[in-house]
């Protein structure tokens, strides 16, 4: 008989909280707000401050598969908590920062090099082992933490910077991450249901059942398949297209004549749509073929980018931003889901880490390229039409994905309650 409540959903919401606290959300939510105080104190330009994101992105490209290998080897829980403790120390170091631009960039590179375990790489590995039938929804709910975190960090940073200054604020942020978030996640997270005597998906009582970690492909085996390379390609293209619009959203809106406060509200609407998009995507992934779900969602940022290219402003700009946000809410869940379904859990974190690296590469190159095209003298319209073309190409790549394989090894392992040995 199936239990009425499944601890996996606590794992899911805790994962959403963890993702919201990760540097992957902290950086985009705070870097723009930090530019003003640093410019006032150190004389740095906005361009110099915003370049820090390139260092974090470049480091993220390098480290993804290695973090995935560590998660596969020692378990996601240890990697996640350790990453958050290091993240807290890096955040604390901002309180004592001097006018060295080089060490400012080093801090952002260190976030990616040392803390990538607390990104989607670690959390999606846990979710994939707790859920099978409802994996899409669980991933969507957990990854919605990105949007929630974006809103909450933006509010916290803007409020605290004004109230106590940026240095003291970073001290409080570090304390929250190191003394609240990390211990809470250590207490709640478990790598798989068998650690609590439970079964995958919360199925009925009896011998606990866990995901068979040996089911699926190794990274080397996956790299010999067309699906692996298609997944890397679409990760890069979607990140290039969608993230370019997100990072350039405020200047795009201001070019149309909307004031700064309206631009901020429009950006907030994008974050809100991102939360909704991730949950809806998760529901659809459990019911329809993931590549088709992704293709449907990619139509939305194409329309949104085209609306901005044609000069959307005011209420029309709100609609365009929300269309982009819905797709931004779809991409990461879809790729995590597809990686687990195509290649199994044997080297899931390594494989998803490779996708994460290509996603980071696209997210780093795309916004800079878009801004460069816009600053060449012809405005944002040509750049936005270029992004529409990139997203069309991503949709075409998705057409080549085959249905998920049905001839994989057994995905469940039964744990003998007396000997604790596993039986497939």
C-alpha positions in Angstrom: 0.0 0.0 0.0 1.4 3.4 -1.0 2.1 5.8 1.9 0.2 9.0 2.0 3.4 11.1 2.4 6.7 10.7 0.8 9.9 12.1 2.3 11.2 12.7 -1.2 9.1 15.8 -1.5 10.9 17.2 1.5 14.1 16.4 -0.3 12.7 18.2 -3.4 11.8 21.5 -1.5 15.1 21.4 0.4 16.9 21.1 -3.0 14.9 24.1 -4.2 16.1 26.0 -1.2 19.7 24.9 -1.8 19.6 25.9 -5.4 18.2 29.3 -4.4 21.2 29.8 -2.1 23.9 28.7 -4.6 26.3 31.1 -6.3 24.7 30.3 -9.6 21.7 32.3 -8.4 23.6 34.7 -6.2 25.9 36.0 -9.0 23.2 37.1 -11.5 21.0 38.5 -8.8 23.6 40.6 -7.1 26.4 41.5 -9.5 24.5 44.4 -11.1 23.5 45.8 -7.7 27.1 45.6 -6.6 28.4 47.6 -9.5 27.3 50.9 -8.0 28.9 50.6 -4.6 32.2 49.2 -6.0 32.3 52.0 -8.6 31.8 54.5 -5.9 34.5 53.0 -3.5 37.1 51.8 -6.0 36.4 53.7 -9.2 35.6 50.6 -11.2 33.4 50.9 -14.3 30.2 48.9 -14.8 32.0 46.9 -17.5 34.9 46.0 -15.2 32.5 44.8 -12.5 30.2 42.8 -14.9 33.3 41.1 -16.4 33.5 39.0 -13.2 30.7 36.8 -14.6 33.0 35.8 -17.4 35.5 34.4 -15.0 32.8 32.5 -13.1 31.5 31.1 -16.5 34.9 30.2 -17.8 35.7 28.3 -14.6 32.4 26.6 -14.7 33.1 25.3 -18.2 36.2 23.6 -17.0 35.0 22.1 -13.8 31.5 20.6 -14.6 32.5 17.0 -15.5 35.0 16.8 -12.6 32.4 17.9 -10.0 30.0 15.3 -11.6 32.6 12.6 -11.1 33.0 13.6 -7.5 29.3 13.4 -6.9 29.1 10.0 -8.5 32.0 8.8 -6.3 31.3 10.1 -2.8 27.6 11.1 -3.0 25.8 14.4 -3.7 25.0 15.2 -0.1 28.7 15.5 1.0 29.6 17.5 -2.1 26.7 19.9 -1.7 27.3 20.7 2.0 31.1 21.0 1.4 30.5 23.4 -1.5 28.2 25.6 0.6 30.7 25.8 3.4 33.4 27.0 0.9 30.8 29.3 -0.7 30.2 30.9 2.7 34.0 31.6 3.1 34.3 33.2 -0.3 31.2 35.4 0.4 32.8 36.4 3.7 36.0 37.4 1.9 34.0 40.2 0.1 33.7 42.0 3.4 37.5 42.4 3.5 38.0 43.2 -0.2 40.4 45.8 -1.4 40.8 47.7 -4.7 42.5 44.7 -6.5 40.4 44.0 -9.5 42.3 40.8 -10.1 41.4 39.3 -6.7 37.8 40.4 -7.3 37.8 38.2 -10.4 39.6 35.4 -8.6 36.7 35.3 -6.1 34.2 34.7 -8.9 36.4 32.1 -10.5 36.7 30.4 -7.1 32.9 30.2 -6.8 32.7 28.0 -9.9 35.9 26.0 -9.3 35.2 25.2 -5.7 31.4 25.4 -5.2 29.8 23.9 -8.3 28.7 21.0 -6.2 25.9 23.1 -4.8 24.5 23.8 -8.3 22.0 21.7 -10.3 24.8 19.1 -10.8 24.5 17.9 -7.2 20.8 18.5 -6.6 19.5 16.8 -9.8 21.5 13.7 -8.9 19.7 13.4 -5.6 16.3 14.0 -7.2 16.9 11.5 -9.9 17.6 8.8 -7.3 14.5 9.5 -5.2 12.0 9.7 -8.1 11.2 7.7 -11.2 7.6 8.2 -12.3 7.4 11.8 -11.0 11.0 12.7 -11.8 10.0 15.5 -14.1 7.8 17.3 -11.6 10.3 16.9 -8.8 13.1 18.4 -11.0 10.8 21.2 -11.9 9.9 22.0 -8.3 13.5 21.9 -7.1 14.9 23.9 -10.0 12.2 26.6 -9.5 14.4 27.6 -6.6 16.4 29.5 -9.2 13.6 31.9 -9.8 12.6 32.2 -6.1 16.2 32.8 -5.2 16.6 35.5 -7.9 13.7 37.4 -6.4 14.7 37.0 -2.8 18.4 37.7 -3.3 17.6 40.8 -5.3 15.3 42.1 -2.5 17.8 41.2 0.2 20.8 42.8 -1.5 19.1 46.0 -2.5 17.6 46.4 1.1 20.7 45.5 3.0 23.1 47.5 0.9 21.1 50.6 1.6 20.6 49.8 5.3 24.1 48.6 6.5 26.4 48.9 3.5 27.7 46.2 1.1 30.6 45.0 3.3 28.5 44.3 6.3 25.8 42.7 4.1 28.3 40.2 2.8 29.1 39.2 6.3 25.4 38.4 7.0 25.1 36.6 3.7 28.1 34.4 4.6 26.6 33.7 8.0 23.3 32.6 6.5 24.9 30.3 4.0 27.4 28.7 6.4 25.4 28.6 9.6 21.9 28.1 8.4 21.7 26.7 4.8 24.6 24.2 5.0 23.6 22.6 8.4 19.9 22.5 7.3 20.7 20.7 4.1 23.1 18.3 5.8 20.2 17.4 8.2 17.6 17.0 5.5 19.3 15.6 2.4 19.9 11.9 1.8 21.5 10.5 -1.4 18.7 7.9 -2.0 15.6 6.5 -0.3 17.3 3.4 1.0 19.2 5.6 3.4 15.9 6.0 5.3 14.5 2.6 4.6 12.2 4.0 1.9 11.4 3.0 -1.7 11.7 5.0 -4.9 8.6 7.2 -5.5 7.3 6.4 -2.0 5.9 3.1 -3.1 4.4 0.7 -0.5 6.0 -0.8 2.5 8.4 -3.7 2.4 12.0 -4.1 1.5 13.3 -0.6 0.5 14.0 -0.1 -3.2 16.6 2.2 -4.5 17.8 3.2 -8.0 20.4 0.8 -9.4 23.4 3.0 -9.7 25.1 0.6 -12.1 22.1 0.9 -14.6 23.0 2.9 -17.6 26.1 4.1 -19.4 29.5 5.4 -18.3 30.6 8.8 -19.6 32.8 7.1 -22.2 29.9 4.9 -23.4 27.6 7.9 -23.5 30.1 9.9 -25.5 29.9 7.3 -28.3 26.2 8.0 -28.9 24.7 10.7 -31.1 22.2 11.6 -28.3 25.1 12.7 -26.0 26.5 15.2 -28.6 23.1 16.4 -29.5 22.4 17.1 -25.9 25.7 19.1 -25.6 24.9 21.0 -28.7 21.4 22.0 -27.7 22.6 22.9 -24.2 25.0 25.4 -25.7 22.5 26.8 -28.2 19.6 27.3 -25.8 21.9 28.9 -23.2 23.4 31.2 -25.8 19.9 32.3 -26.9 17.9 32.5 -23.7 20.7 33.7 -21.3 21.7 36.5 -23.8 18.2 38.0 -23.6 18.1 37.6 -19.8 21.5 39.3 -19.1 20.8 42.1 -21.6 17.1 42.6 -20.6 17.5 45.9 -18.7 19.5 47.7 -21.4 17.2 46.3 -24.1 14.2 47.8 -22.3 15.9 51.1 -21.5 16.7 51.5 -25.2 12.9 51.6 -25.9 12.5 54.5 -23.5 11.1 52.8 -20.4 12.5 54.2 -17.2 14.8 52.3 -14.8 12.1 51.4 -12.3 9.9 49.9 -15.0 12.8 48.0 -16.4 13.4 46.5 -12.9 9.7 45.4 -12.7 9.9 43.8 -16.1 13.0 41.9 -15.1 11.2 40.7 -11.9 8.3 39.5 -14.1 10.9 37.3 -16.0 12.1 35.7 -12.7 8.5 35.0 -11.7 7.7 33.4 -15.1 10.8 31.3 -14.7 9.4 29.7 -11.5 6.1 28.9 -13.2 7.9 27.6 -16.3 10.0 25.1 -14.4 7.0 23.6 -12.5 4.9 23.4 -15.7 7.8 21.8 -17.6 8.2 19.2 -14.9 4.6 18.2 -15.2 4.8 17.9 -19.0 8.1 15.9 -18.9 6.3 13.1 -16.9 3.6 12.9 -19.6 5.2 13.7 -23.0 8.5 13.1 -24.8 11.0 15.6 -23.4 12.5 16.8 -26.7 9.0 17.8 -27.9 8.3 19.6 -24.7 11.6 21.5 -25.1 10.7 22.4 -28.7 7.3 23.8 -27.7 8.9 26.0 -25.0 11.5 27.3 -27.3 8.8 28.9 -29.4 8.2 31.3 -26.5 11.6 33.1 -26.3 11.6 33.3 -30.1 8.4 35.3 -29.9 9.6 37.3 -27.0 12.9 38.1 -28.7 11.1 39.1 -31.9 8.8 41.4 -29.9 11.8 43.1 -28.3 13.5 43.4 -31.7 10.4 45.2 -33.0 10.5 47.7 -30.1 8.2 46.2 -27.4 7.7 48.6 -24.5 5.4 49.0 -21.5 2.9 46.2 -21.1 4.1 44.5 -24.3 7.6 44.3 -22.9 6.1 42.6 -19.8 4.6 40.0 -22.0 7.8 39.5 -24.0 9.9 39.2 -20.8 7.5 36.6 -19.4 7.7 34.5 -22.6 11.5 34.5 -22.2 11.2 33.6 -18.5 9.0 30.6 -19.2 11.6 29.1 -21.5 14.4 29.9 -19.0 12.4 27.9 -16.6 12.3 24.9 -19.0 15.8 24.4 -20.2 17.8 23.1 -17.1 15.0 20.7 -16.0 14.7 19.3 -19.5 18.4 18.6 -20.0 18.7 17.0 -16.5 15.6 14.8 -17.2 16.9 13.8 -20.7 20.4 12.9 -19.4 18.9 10.6 -16.7 16.5 8.9 -19.1 19.0 8.4 -22.0 22.0 7.4 -20.0 20.8 6.1 -16.6 22.4 6.9 -13.3 25.7 5.1 -13.5 27.6 8.2 -14.5 24.7 10.6 -14.4 26.5 13.5 -12.6 29.5 13.2 -15.0 27.2 13.3 -18.0 25.1 16.1 -16.7 28.2 18.0 -15.6 29.3 17.9 -19.3 26.0 19.4 -20.3 26.3 22.0 -17.5 29.7 23.0 -18.9 28.4 23.6 -22.4 25.4 25.4 -20.9 27.9 27.7 -19.0 29.9 28.2 -22.1 26.8 29.4 -24.0 25.7 31.5 -21.1 29.1 33.2 -21.0 29.6 33.8 -24.7 26.1 34.7 -25.7 25.4 37.8 -23.5 28.8 39.3 -24.4 28.3 38.7 -28.1 24.8 40.2 -27.9 26.1 43.3 -26.2 28.9 43.6 -28.7 26.5 43.4 -31.7 24.3 46.0 -30.0 27.2 48.4 -29.4 28.4 48.2 -32.9 26.1 51.0 -33.8 22.9 49.3 -35.0 21.2 48.7 -31.7 19.8 45.6 -30.2 17.4 44.6 -33.1 20.1 42.8 -35.2 21.4 41.0 -32.1 17.9 39.9 -31.1 17.1 38.5 -34.6 20.4 36.6 -34.4 19.2 35.1 -31.1 15.9 34.1 -32.8 18.0 32.3 -35.4 20.0 30.5 -32.7 16.9 29.3 -31.0 15.4 28.1 -34.3 18.7 26.1 -34.8 18.3 24.6 -31.3 14.7 23.5 -32.2 16.0 21.8 -35.3 18.6 19.9 -33.3 15.9 18.7 -30.9 14.1 17.1 -33.9 16.9 14.5 -34.1 16.5 13.1 -30.6 15.1 9.5 -30.5 12.7 8.2 -28.0 14.2 7.1 -24.6 15.6 3.5 -24.7 13.6 0.7 -23.3 16.3 -2.0 -23.3 18.4 -0.7 -20.3 19.5 -2.9 -17.4 17.2 -3.1 -14.4 16.8 0.3 -12.8 15.7 -0.8 -9.4 17.6 -2.6 -6.7 15.9 -4.3 -3.7 17.7 -4.0 -0.4 17.5 -7.1 1.9 16.4 -5.7 5.3 18.5 -8.3 7.2 21.8 -8.3 5.2 21.5 -4.9 3.6 22.7 -6.5 0.4 21.2 -5.5 -2.9 19.3 -7.6 -5.4 18.3 -6.4 -8.9 
